[in-house]
Amino acid sequence: MLQILSELRKNKNWSQAETAELLGIAKSTYAGYESGYREPSLRALIQIADLFDVSVDVILSRKNKTTKVEIGSIPKMDNLVLTVDGKPLTKEEIANIVAFTTVRRQLDKEEIAK
């Protein structure tokens, strides 16, 4: 987390003092986050993520983690938004993608079996 915070801040060309001011915290508090002396609360993590326009996972260096969603759980995806070209997919479009992928995989298996 230490290096990520520093990189995000430097990419914005902000000083620690400017970043702390934008977060509404003391410079020493923010400096403590970057040095590892302090750990931000959950609320502070969310504020930092919002400020840098990244997910909390990025700040926690979890950017390579993935979430698996099984086909049977598609109706439970109310909080998940999938987009193509910046436009959200409808549940019907998602179901079509799943159906296409299922058929495509079956065709691939049949081709390999030949």
C-alpha positions in Angstrom: 0.0 0.0 0.0 2.8 2.4 0.8 4.3 2.5 -2.7 0.8 2.6 -4.3 -0.2 5.7 -2.3 3.0 7.5 -3.2 2.7 6.6 -6.9 -0.9 7.7 -7.1 -0.1 11.0 -5.4 3.0 11.7 -7.5 1.0 10.9 -10.7 -1.3 13.8 -9.8 1.7 16.0 -9.0 0.4 16.6 -5.5 2.5 17.0 -2.4 1.6 15.1 0.8 0.3 18.4 2.2 -2.0 18.9 -0.8 -3.3 15.3 -0.7 -3.9 15.6 3.0 -5.9 18.8 2.5 -8.0 17.2 -0.2 -8.8 14.4 2.2 -9.5 16.7 5.1 -6.8 15.2 7.3 -3.5 16.3 8.8 -0.4 16.1 6.6 1.3 14.0 9.3 -1.6 11.5 9.1 -1.3 11.1 5.4 2.5 11.0 5.6 2.0 8.2 8.1 -0.1 6.2 5.6 2.6 6.5 3.0 5.4 5.6 5.4 3.5 2.7 6.9 3.6 4.3 10.4 -0.2 4.5 10.3 -2.9 2.4 8.7 -6.0 4.2 7.2 -9.4 3.3 8.5 -11.9 1.7 6.1 -13.6 5.1 5.8 -10.2 6.7 5.0 -9.4 4.0 2.4 -12.6 4.7 0.7 -11.9 8.4 0.7 -8.4 7.9 -0.7 -9.7 5.5 -3.4 -12.4 8.1 -4.4 -9.8 10.9 -4.5 -7.5 8.9 -6.8 -10.4 7.4 -8.8 -9.3 3.8 -8.2 -10.8 0.9 -6.3 -9.8 0.1 -2.7 -8.4 -3.2 -4.1 -5.8 -1.1 -6.1 -4.7 0.7 -2.9 -4.5 -2.6 -1.1 -2.5 -4.1 -4.0 -5.2 -6.5 -4.8 -5.5 -5.5 -8.4 -4.7 -8.9 -9.7 -7.5 -10.6 -7.8 -10.5 -11.8 -9.7 -14.1 -12.6 -8.7 -15.7 -15.7 -10.1 -19.4 -15.5 -10.9 -21.1 -18.8 -11.7 -23.8 -19.0 -14.3 -26.3 -20.0 -11.7 -25.8 -16.7 -9.8 -26.6 -14.4 -12.7 -30.0 -13.4 -11.3 -28.2 -12.3 -8.1 -26.0 -9.9 -9.9 -28.1 -6.8 -9.1 -25.0 -4.9 -7.8 -22.7 -5.9 -10.7 -22.5 -3.7 -13.7 -20.9 -5.0 -16.9 -20.3 -2.6 -19.7 -19.3 -2.7 -23.3 -18.2 0.5 -24.9 -19.1 2.3 -21.7 -22.8 1.2 -21.9 -24.2 -1.2 -19.3 -25.3 -4.6 -20.5 -28.8 -5.7 -19.8 -29.5 -9.0 -18.1 -30.6 -10.4 -21.4 -27.4 -9.3 -23.1 -25.4 -11.0 -20.3 -27.4 -14.2 -20.7 -26.7 -14.1 -24.5 -23.0 -13.8 -23.8 -23.1 -16.7 -21.4 -25.1 -18.8 -23.9 -22.7 -17.9 -26.7 -19.7 -18.8 -24.6 -21.3 -22.1 -23.6 -22.0 -23.1 -27.2 -18.6 -21.9 -28.3 -16.9 -24.0 -25.6 -18.9 -27.1 -26.7 -17.9 -26.6 -30.3 -14.3 -26.2 -29.3 -14.4 -29.5 -27.4 -16.0 -31.3 -30.3 -13.3 -29.9 -32.6 -10.5 -31.1 -30.3 -12.1 -34.5 -30.1 -12.0 -35.0 -33.9 
